[in-house]
Amino acid sequence: MAEILQKDGMWTFDGDTIRIVPGRERGVHVMRQTVGELAVPLVAVAGIAFEPGRKSGRLRLRLRDGADPLSQVTRGRLADAADPYQLAVESDRSGVAEYFVDEVRNALLLEQVPTGSTDRYLLPGPGVPLSVGAGDGTVAFDGERVRLEWNWTTEESKSSAGPQVLPLSQIASVEWLPSSGLENGYLRFTVTGAQPKLSPKHDPYAVELFGFKKDPLMALAAAAVTVRMPHPYAPVAPVAETAVPALAPGGERGAAAAPAAGNQDADHDALLRRLRELGDLRHAGVLTEEEFSAAKQAVLKRF
C-alpha cells in the first residue's frame, strides 16, 4: 500500500486502484471538491509523474485516451488547481511522492498495462441528476434530457426563446472550452439537424462562460452527457458484402450477385460487373459513401 496525504488531498494505491480524495481545506478548488472521491483502476492509467518545485511539487496522473469521460471532455485544458488528477505536494514530502510514483510505475510494468487509447470508458463519470450554474446559464441533466435555463446575463436573442430541453438521442456532440485571455469559454451541445453553429453568446444550445471560478464545473455536465453517448473509439462493425443488395432490372433491389466462376477472364468480368452494380447503388442513394467504400474493398479482396 502506497499513500500520500497532503492539505490538497490524499492519494492511496493498493496495487489495483488509485483512490483520490480531495482536501477540504479552503484553498482546494471547488471543481475538485465537487468531483469528490475518485477510484481510478490501474488499467486506465497511462502514466504518472512527480514534478518537484522550489516550494512545492506536483503529482500528476495521466489517463489513457478514452478511459475517462471528464478527461475526454477537458483534453488537458483544466487549470492545475482544478484538475482532479493532480496533487500539490509540499517540499518535505517529495520523497513520499517519488515512492508513490515508483509503486504505480512498477505495477504498470508488472501488469503490462497498455498506454494506448481504449474503446470504452473505464471510469463512470459524474452521477446524475446533475445541475450546474455558471456563465449565462444553468445546465441540468437527469440522464435522459438536458435542460438549459438562462439568467440575467444572457443575450436577449438567446433567452427570448426560453429554456431549451434536449433529449439525449438528439445530441450529436458535446464541447467544453475554458475561457482564455479575453476570449470567453463555452459549453456547447450540437443537436442533430440544427442550424449551423452560432457564437456561444447567441447559440440557444450553448452556455457562454466568462472565466469565473465555477466555469470548470460545466465540464462535469459535459462529461455526464458524454459518458452516455457512443464511445468515440468504439469499433465499427464492417459492412458484409453479402448484405449489399444488387440492382435488379428497373433499378429495384434484388438478390446479391453470385460470384463468377470459370477462367480469369470470367472473374475479371464479374469484378467489373459487381463494381458497376455497387456504383449504381451509390448513385441511386441505396448505399452511403461509407457503405460503398466498405463493399468495394470487400469485392476487391474477394477477386
Sequence and secondary structure as in RCSB ss.txt:
>XXXX:A:sequence
MAEILQKDGMWTFDGDTIRIVPGRERGVHVMRQTVGELAVPLVAVAGIAFEPGRKSGRLRLRLRDGADPLSQVTR
GRLADAADPYQLAVESDRSGVAEYFVDEVRNALLLEQVPTGSTDRYLLPGPGVPLSVGAGDGTVAFDGERVRLEW
NWTTEESKSSAGPQVLPLSQIASVEWLPSSGLENGYLRFTVTGAQPKLSPKHDPYAVELFGFKKDPLMALAAAAV
TVRMPHPYAPVAPVAETAVPALAPGGERGAAAAPAAGNQDADHDALLRRLRELGDLRHAGVLTEEEFSAAKQAVL
KRF
>XXXX:A:secstr
 EEEEETTEEEEE SSEEEEEE  STTS HHHHHH  EEEEGGGEEEEEEE  SSEEEEEEEE TTS HHHHHHT
T S GGG TTEEEEEGGGHHHHHHHHHHHHHHHHHHT   S  SS SS  S SSEEEEETTEEEEE SSEEEEEE
 TTS HHHHTT  EEEEGGGEEEEEEE  BTTB EEEEEEETT  S   TTT TTEEEE S TTTTHHHHHHHHH
HTTS  TT       GGGS EE TTS EE       SSHHHHHHHHHHHHHHHHHHHHTTSS HHHHHHHHHHHH
HH 
